[in-house]
């Protein structure tokens, strides 16, 4: 039985996106662990400041969620460089 998606073709952008979907070996340089640590420490410090300075509520919760996204995407960028 043919899979339904075999009838469609991928654009070059889609092919590039799929190629980068975890298929690359991590490019570990000497400073990569330190950069992860600095990003994680900095976002943790900012999260602590937000928790201390902002009233509890939806806005604080959203701010912390977005900060987690920042950390995730920044670390992802480091792991996929090269």
C-alpha positions in Angstrom: 0.0 0.0 0.0 1.4 3.4 -1.1 1.7 6.0 1.6 -0.4 9.0 0.9 2.4 11.5 1.1 4.5 9.9 -1.6 2.2 11.6 -4.2 3.5 15.0 -3.2 6.9 16.6 -3.8 8.9 18.6 -1.3 10.2 22.1 -1.9 13.9 22.8 -1.5 13.1 24.7 1.7 11.1 21.7 3.1 14.0 19.3 2.1 16.5 21.5 4.0 14.2 21.7 7.0 13.8 17.9 7.1 17.5 17.4 6.6 18.2 19.5 9.7 15.6 17.6 11.7 18.0 16.0 14.2 20.0 14.2 11.5 23.2 16.3 12.1 25.7 15.1 14.6 26.2 17.8 17.3 29.1 20.2 16.6 30.7 20.3 19.9 33.4 23.0 20.3 35.4 23.8 23.3 33.1 26.6 24.4 29.7 24.9 23.7 29.2 23.6 27.3 30.1 27.1 28.7 27.7 28.8 26.4 24.9 26.4 27.4 25.7 27.1 31.1 25.7 30.9 30.6 22.4 30.9 28.8 20.8 28.6 31.4 22.2 30.6 34.3 21.1 34.0 32.7 17.6 32.8 32.0 17.3 31.3 35.5 18.4 34.7 37.0 15.9 36.5 34.9 13.2 34.0 35.9 14.0 34.6 39.6 13.8 38.4 39.1 10.4 38.0 37.4 9.1 35.8 40.2 10.3 38.3 42.8 9.1 41.5 41.1 5.9 40.5 39.3 2.6 39.7 40.9 1.5 36.1 40.5 -1.0 35.6 37.7 -1.4 34.9 34.0 1.1 37.5 32.8 3.9 36.1 35.1 3.1 32.6 34.0 3.2 33.6 30.3 6.5 35.5 30.9 8.1 32.4 32.4 6.8 30.2 29.6 8.3 32.5 27.0 11.6 32.7 28.9 11.7 28.9 28.8 11.2 29.1 25.1 14.1 31.6 24.8 16.3 29.2 26.6 15.2 26.2 24.6 15.7 28.0 21.2 19.0 29.5 22.2 20.4 26.1 23.3 18.9 24.6 20.1 20.8 27.2 18.0 24.0 26.3 19.7 23.5 22.6 19.2 22.7 23.0 15.5 25.4 25.4 14.5 28.0 24.5 12.0 
